[in-house]
Amino acid sequence: MNRRILGIGLIAAGLTAPHVFAQDYPNRPIRLIVPFAPGGGSDFVGRLIGQKLGEQMGQTVVVDNRPGAASLVGTQIAARGAPDGYTLLLADSGFTVNIAFFKDPRYDALNDFEPISVVASTPYILVANPALPYAGSLKDFVAAAKGPQAGKLTIGSAGSGSGTHMTGELFRLRAGIKMIHVPYKSVGPANSDVVAGQIHSTISTPPASLPLAKAGRLKILAAAVPTRSRLLPDVPTFAESGVPDVNVTNWYSVMSVGGTPKAVVKRLHEEIHRAIAAPDMRERFAASALEPAPNTPEQFRKMVADEIQRWTRVIKDAGIRQE
């Protein structure tokens, strides 16, 4: 009888353990892996949401930059983390592009991670060195790429297979031009090289480029949206400048390791939505042309699946070779 009672007690303890664990979560620092170098949009959003979550949850959120291979390095490190809510990933659209672009990304987007919520979204933008004689407008830039600078212009990205790379390929195809692709570990270093005149242009994101553009060190030529963004009212779309169908939105999100207890995922989801709704966060988002884009874990999981299918079609239709 005593053994039976002991067995029932152990079973009951096992059933309630996740609930107790969730009540105690977090009781130590949380690691938020940003799979890009400092200075880019992901780093900006990661530090912004990490600081806010730390304030709300009473624990430090340590931003851990792990750049390399268009976010593959950091994403693979996150996938190997313990499923306890103490290892999180700041994922952007490259998270799904990688699955379609790389033959062996070494992570399963739908099984190795628990989607928690998208934080914000923003269009990709094309930026150039303002000192270039053909940086007055996208039309001037494309004309140069088809004329005297044919095959000579360079375009940077956050790495081969990144969302910035795919957007650049889409722009090149739609414009009918040839350019030299220069991959970096983040759009931050790519922007710096555009400013320094080491490369002519790069596909970037507003959080990484707006301060430089406002200082006159970068020129934003176009945004990859169907109609002008209310947060970038002075930036023309690619279509306005004669290059149609270049519409790519980058999203920034938080994910946990696959198998994280549902109660922990729920707590993180609630805290992230609370952070996104905070007035100071809304102000910081607007200043960087970021649109708040919270969703549910279920909606986010479907979005990931749909994005993988989309990029698989784009890469196939464009004849882009997998790596």
C-alpha positions as CSV (number, residue, x, y, z in Angstrom):
1,M,0.0,0.0,0.0
2,N,2.8,2.4,0.9
3,R,4.6,1.7,-2.4
4,R,1.3,2.4,-4.3
5,I,0.9,5.7,-2.5
6,L,4.5,6.6,-3.2
7,G,4.0,5.8,-6.9
8,I,0.9,7.9,-7.1
9,G,2.7,10.7,-5.4
10,L,5.6,10.6,-7.9
11,I,3.2,10.6,-10.8
12,A,1.4,13.6,-9.3
13,A,4.7,15.4,-8.8
14,G,5.7,14.7,-12.4
15,L,2.3,16.1,-13.7
16,T,2.6,19.3,-11.7
17,A,6.4,19.8,-12.3
18,P,5.9,21.9,-15.5
19,H,3.4,24.1,-13.7
20,V,5.7,24.6,-10.8
21,F,8.6,25.3,-13.2
22,A,6.6,27.9,-15.0
23,Q,5.6,29.6,-11.8
24,D,9.3,29.9,-10.9
25,Y,10.3,31.0,-14.4
26,P,12.6,32.9,-14.8
27,N,14.8,32.5,-11.8
28,R,18.1,33.2,-13.6
29,P,19.4,35.2,-16.6
30,I,17.9,34.5,-20.1
31,R,20.2,34.2,-23.1
32,L,18.8,35.8,-26.3
33,I,20.9,34.7,-29.3
34,V,21.1,37.3,-32.1
35,P,22.5,35.4,-35.1
36,F,24.0,38.6,-36.7
37,A,26.9,41.0,-35.9
38,P,26.2,44.1,-33.9
39,G,24.9,47.1,-35.9
40,G,22.1,45.5,-37.9
41,G,18.3,45.5,-37.5
42,S,18.2,42.2,-35.7
43,D,20.8,43.4,-33.1
44,F,18.7,46.6,-32.6
45,V,15.5,44.8,-32.1
46,G,17.1,42.1,-30.0
47,R,18.6,44.6,-27.6
48,L,15.4,46.6,-27.5
49,I,13.1,43.6,-26.7
50,G,15.7,42.1,-24.4
51,Q,16.0,45.1,-22.2
52,K,12.3,45.5,-22.0
53,L,11.7,41.8,-21.1
54,G,14.4,42.1,-18.4
55,E,12.7,45.0,-16.9
56,Q,9.3,43.3,-16.9
57,M,10.5,39.8,-15.7
58,G,13.1,40.9,-13.2
59,Q,15.9,38.9,-14.8
60,T,18.7,40.0,-17.0
61,V,18.3,39.1,-20.7
62,V,21.8,38.7,-22.1
63,V,22.1,39.5,-25.9
64,D,24.5,37.0,-27.4
65,N,25.6,38.0,-30.9
66,R,26.6,34.9,-32.9
67,P,27.1,35.9,-36.5
68,G,28.0,33.8,-39.5
69,A,26.6,32.1,-42.6
70,A,23.5,34.3,-43.0
71,S,22.4,33.6,-39.4
72,L,23.0,29.8,-39.7
73,V,25.7,29.8,-37.0
74,G,23.7,31.4,-34.3
75,T,20.5,29.6,-35.2
76,Q,22.2,26.2,-35.0
77,I,23.6,27.2,-31.6
78,A,20.1,28.1,-30.4
79,A,18.7,24.8,-31.7
80,R,21.1,22.9,-29.4
81,G,20.0,24.8,-26.3
82,A,18.0,23.2,-23.5
83,P,14.2,23.5,-23.9
84,D,13.7,25.4,-20.7
85,G,13.0,29.0,-21.9
86,Y,16.5,30.2,-20.9
87,T,17.8,30.0,-24.5
88,L,15.9,32.2,-27.0
89,L,16.5,33.2,-30.6
90,L,15.9,36.5,-32.3
91,A,14.9,35.2,-35.7
92,D,14.2,37.3,-38.8
93,S,13.0,36.3,-42.3
94,G,16.3,34.7,-43.0
95,F,15.3,31.9,-40.6
96,T,12.9,30.6,-43.3
97,V,15.1,31.7,-46.3
98,N,17.9,29.5,-45.0
99,I,15.7,26.4,-45.2
100,A,15.1,26.9,-48.9
101,F,18.6,28.2,-49.8
102,F,20.9,25.8,-48.0
103,K,21.0,22.1,-48.8
104,D,21.8,21.3,-45.2
105,P,20.9,24.1,-42.8
106,R,21.2,21.7,-39.9
107,Y,18.0,22.8,-38.2
108,D,14.4,22.0,-38.6
109,A,12.4,25.3,-38.6
110,L,9.2,23.7,-37.5
111,N,10.4,21.1,-35.0
112,D,13.7,22.5,-33.5
113,F,12.0,25.7,-32.3
114,E,8.9,26.9,-30.5
115,P,7.6,30.1,-32.2
116,I,6.6,32.6,-29.5
117,S,5.7,35.8,-31.4
118,V,6.7,38.2,-34.1
119,V,7.8,41.4,-32.6
120,A,7.9,43.9,-35.5
121,S,8.2,44.1,-39.3
122,T,9.8,46.6,-41.7
123,P,10.5,46.7,-45.5
124,Y,13.9,46.0,-46.9
125,I,15.5,49.0,-48.4
126,L,18.2,49.7,-51.0
127,V,20.8,52.2,-49.9
128,A,23.8,53.7,-51.7
129,N,26.7,56.0,-51.1
130,P,25.3,59.5,-51.6
131,A,28.5,60.7,-53.3
132,L,27.9,58.4,-56.3
133,P,26.9,60.4,-59.4
134,Y,24.0,57.9,-60.0
135,A,22.7,57.9,-56.4
136,G,20.2,60.6,-57.0
137,S,17.4,58.1,-57.6
138,L,16.8,54.4,-58.2
139,K,16.2,55.2,-61.9
140,D,19.6,56.8,-62.1
141,F,21.1,53.8,-60.3
142,V,19.5,51.3,-62.7
143,A,20.5,53.4,-65.7
144,A,24.1,53.3,-64.6
145,A,23.9,49.5,-64.0
146,K,22.6,49.0,-67.5
147,G,25.0,51.5,-69.1
148,P,28.6,52.6,-68.1
149,Q,28.6,50.6,-64.9
150,A,27.1,47.4,-66.3
151,G,28.4,44.4,-64.3
152,K,30.6,46.6,-62.1
153,L,28.3,47.8,-59.4
154,T,28.5,46.0,-56.0
155,I,25.6,45.2,-53.7
156,G,26.0,44.0,-50.1
157,S,23.9,41.8,-47.9
158,A,23.9,40.2,-44.5
159,G,25.2,37.0,-46.0
160,S,24.5,34.5,-48.8
161,G,21.0,33.1,-48.2
162,S,19.9,36.0,-46.0
163,G,16.7,37.9,-46.6
164,T,18.8,40.9,-47.7
165,H,20.6,38.7,-50.3
166,M,17.3,37.3,-51.7
167,T,15.8,40.8,-51.9
168,G,18.9,42.0,-53.8
169,E,18.6,39.0,-56.2
170,L,14.9,39.9,-56.7
171,F,15.8,43.5,-57.4
172,R,18.5,42.5,-59.9
173,L,16.2,40.1,-61.7
174,R,13.3,42.6,-61.9
175,A,15.5,45.4,-63.0
176,G,17.3,43.3,-65.6
177,I,20.8,44.2,-64.4
178,K,24.0,42.4,-63.3
179,M,25.7,43.3,-60.0
180,I,28.4,41.8,-57.9
181,H,27.1,40.4,-54.6
182,V,29.2,41.1,-51.5
183,P,28.1,39.1,-48.4
184,Y,28.7,40.3,-44.8
185,K,27.9,38.9,-41.4
186,S,25.3,41.7,-40.8
187,V,23.9,44.7,-42.6
188,G,25.7,46.9,-40.1
189,P,29.2,46.2,-41.6
190,A,27.7,46.4,-45.1
191,N,26.3,49.8,-44.3
192,S,29.7,50.9,-43.0
193,D,31.4,49.8,-46.2
194,V,28.8,51.7,-48.3
195,V,29.5,54.8,-46.3
196,A,33.3,54.3,-46.7
197,G,32.9,53.8,-50.5
198,Q,34.2,50.2,-50.3
199,I,31.0,49.0,-52.0
200,H,28.4,50.9,-54.0
201,S,25.2,49.7,-52.3
202,T,23.5,47.2,-50.0
203,I,20.1,45.9,-49.2
204,S,19.5,46.9,-45.6
205,T,16.8,47.6,-43.0
206,P,15.6,50.9,-41.6
207,P,16.8,50.4,-38.0
208,A,20.3,49.9,-39.3
209,S,20.3,52.6,-42.0
210,L,18.0,55.5,-40.9
211,P,20.5,57.2,-38.5
212,L,23.1,57.1,-41.3
213,A,20.6,58.4,-43.9
214,K,19.5,61.2,-41.6
215,A,23.2,62.2,-41.2
216,G,23.6,62.3,-45.0
217,R,26.0,59.4,-45.0
218,L,23.7,57.0,-46.9
219,K,21.0,57.5,-49.5
220,I,17.9,55.4,-49.4
221,L,16.9,54.7,-53.0
222,A,13.8,52.5,-52.6
223,A,11.7,50.4,-50.2
224,A,10.5,46.9,-51.0
225,V,6.8,47.6,-50.4
226,P,3.7,47.8,-52.7
227,T,2.8,51.3,-51.5
228,R,4.8,53.9,-49.5
229,S,5.3,53.1,-45.9
230,R,3.6,55.6,-43.5
231,L,6.9,55.4,-41.5
232,L,9.0,56.1,-44.6
233,P,6.8,58.6,-46.4
234,D,9.7,60.2,-48.4
235,V,11.1,56.9,-49.6
236,P,9.7,55.7,-53.0
237,T,8.9,52.1,-53.7
238,F,10.8,50.0,-56.2
239,A,7.7,50.0,-58.4
240,E,7.4,53.8,-58.4
241,S,10.9,53.9,-59.8
242,G,10.2,51.4,-62.6
243,V,11.2,48.1,-61.0
244,P,7.9,46.2,-60.2
245,D,7.3,43.3,-57.9
246,V,10.1,43.8,-55.4
247,N,8.0,43.5,-52.2
248,V,9.8,41.9,-49.3
249,T,9.0,42.6,-45.7
250,N,11.5,41.6,-43.0
251,W,10.1,40.4,-39.7
252,Y,11.8,40.1,-36.3
253,S,10.7,37.5,-33.8
254,V,11.5,35.6,-30.6
255,M,11.6,31.8,-30.6
256,S,12.4,29.3,-27.9
257,V,14.0,25.8,-28.3
258,G,11.6,23.0,-29.4
259,G,10.0,21.2,-26.5
260,T,9.9,24.2,-24.2
261,P,7.0,23.7,-21.7
262,K,3.8,25.3,-22.9
263,A,3.4,27.2,-19.7
264,V,6.8,28.9,-20.3
265,V,6.0,29.6,-23.9
266,K,2.7,31.2,-22.7
267,R,4.5,33.3,-20.1
268,L,7.1,34.5,-22.7
269,H,4.3,35.2,-25.2
270,E,2.4,37.4,-22.7
271,E,5.5,39.3,-21.7
272,I,6.6,39.9,-25.3
273,H,3.1,41.3,-26.2
274,R,3.2,43.4,-23.0
275,A,6.6,44.8,-24.1
276,I,5.4,45.5,-27.7
277,A,2.4,47.4,-26.3
278,A,4.4,49.7,-24.0
279,P,4.4,53.3,-25.1
280,D,8.1,53.7,-25.0
281,M,8.6,50.7,-27.2
282,R,6.1,52.0,-29.7
283,E,8.0,55.3,-29.9
284,R,11.3,53.4,-30.5
285,F,9.7,51.3,-33.1
286,A,8.2,54.2,-35.0
287,A,11.5,56.1,-34.9
288,S,13.2,53.2,-36.7
289,A,10.3,52.5,-39.2
290,L,9.3,49.3,-37.4
291,E,5.6,48.2,-37.4
292,P,4.6,46.3,-34.3
293,A,3.5,42.8,-35.5
294,P,2.5,40.6,-32.5
295,N,0.8,37.3,-33.3
296,T,0.0,34.0,-31.5
297,P,2.4,31.0,-31.5
298,E,-0.1,29.2,-33.8
299,Q,-0.2,32.0,-36.3
300,F,3.5,32.3,-36.2
301,R,4.1,28.6,-36.8
302,K,1.8,28.8,-39.9
303,M,3.6,31.9,-41.1
304,V,7.0,30.1,-40.9
305,A,5.6,27.2,-42.9
306,D,4.1,29.5,-45.5
307,E,7.4,31.5,-45.8
308,I,9.4,28.4,-46.4
309,Q,7.1,27.4,-49.3
310,R,7.3,30.9,-50.7
311,W,11.1,31.2,-50.6
312,T,11.5,27.7,-52.1
313,R,9.4,28.8,-55.1
314,V,11.3,32.1,-55.4
315,I,14.7,30.4,-55.4
316,K,13.5,27.8,-57.9
317,D,11.9,30.3,-60.2
318,A,14.8,32.6,-60.1
319,G,17.3,29.8,-60.9
320,I,19.3,30.6,-57.7
321,R,21.7,27.8,-56.9
322,Q,21.4,26.2,-53.5
323,E,24.5,26.2,-51.3
